Amino acid sequence: MFSPFLEIDTDALLHNFNKVRELAPNSKVLAMVKANAYGHGSVVVAETLKDADAFGVARVDEALQLRRAGIKQPIVLMGGLFFKEDLDLVEEFDLDILVHDFFQIEMIQNRQRPYRFRVWMKINTGLNRLGFDPEHAERAYRMLNACPNVVQPMVVMSHFVAPERQDHTITQRQALTFHELTQGWDNPKSLAKSAAIIDWPDTHLDWVRPGIMLYGMSPFANKTGQDLGLEPVMTLKTLLVRVDNRHQGDNLGYGATWSCPQDMPIGVIAMGYADGYPCFLPQGAPVLVGGVQCQIIGRVCMDLMLVDLRQAPGAKAGDEVVLWGRGLPVEKVARAAQTIPYTLTTGVTSRVKRYLVKDKHTPQEYARLI
Ligand SMILES: *Cc1c(COP(=O)(O)O)cnc(C)c1O
């Protein structure tokens, strides 16, 4: 059976990175590469973004993977640390740590070995997830400032709740809280993720933290990356492996959730939920077959799914299928699956092979490569 594959377009990635630079020319860029760079491959992404000032990951293992691949820029552990033993790894691999709780300050204070940690201090301004609450921020700040084991000045930051919304009330309140707390602090500051980089220049400050826009996707529900002048970095492809003419009334797939309204051509696509394609599609989902937009029908299976080929009557086994990416915005598939594009790109599973677009081959050659 043919295996689906991902094409990763590093030129598109650079284009999107330059867009960040254009939008925030006076800010340093912490490129977010957590979750394997939103499913794009964190090593390839970090190697491509030579001009990024730093990289952001969620977990220690993600940072080690980048260091072992030879990435030299600062790497910030955005999830913070939980065990004091992890400080050994931070030291060995020269990582920056986000500090969001008092137990972490204690871990750093109690460190016996002489080492100075680079710290990003996180303040909770309304997301209510990680970070020092406003009433504790001043105390945390003073403790970290006075700690001989911390490099000064540290970066102070907060994370937005909903900068992608038209209604800016929450964002305004968060930015105000942050400015009030930190106005006397002579530290580099950071607030903006993608939506705020695009929509909120006031919040760019010293460091911006783009994630989704680097990969060419839109943080806004009513726009695609293309609408924002971004280019998709990931294109998920496979092949049509079979075409049949089915009859009116024929049921298709598990659960018999779909039946043919007329005699019609039906395609079988080598892609399933075990590859990371969303299983539940209340109204089907768009897909490109040989460049023509068609509709996924019936229930997505583990390794296969079915497509209505009435729009592409000439389609035949071996035709290239695009699930999302260039030619078919992932935002549209996300909408059909009632999810957000972040979940689709991060959800592509490891059995899907990754290729750089510049190593371009025909689909049949890909099959050989796999
Ligand atoms: C993931 C993340 C970002 C990037 O968010 P996008 O919406 O993908 O741009 C920025 N900051 C923090 C702390 C994050 O965890």
The ligand as a Gaussian input file, in Angstrom:
#p B3LYP/6-31G(d) Opt

LIG

0 1
 C        2.820000      28.388000      21.239000
 C        3.151000      29.689000      21.832000
 C        3.270000      30.839000      21.049000
 C        2.957000      30.858000      19.564000
 O        1.560000      30.976000      19.352000
 P        0.966000      31.083000      17.865000
 O       -0.474000      31.366000      18.046000
 O        1.183000      29.736000      17.251000
 O        1.726000      32.143000      17.180000
 C        3.705000      31.992000      21.665000
 N        3.975000      32.026000      22.994000
 C        3.845000      30.946000      23.774000
 C        4.147000      31.046000      25.229000
 C        3.420000      29.748000      23.243000
 O        3.290000      28.678000      24.017000

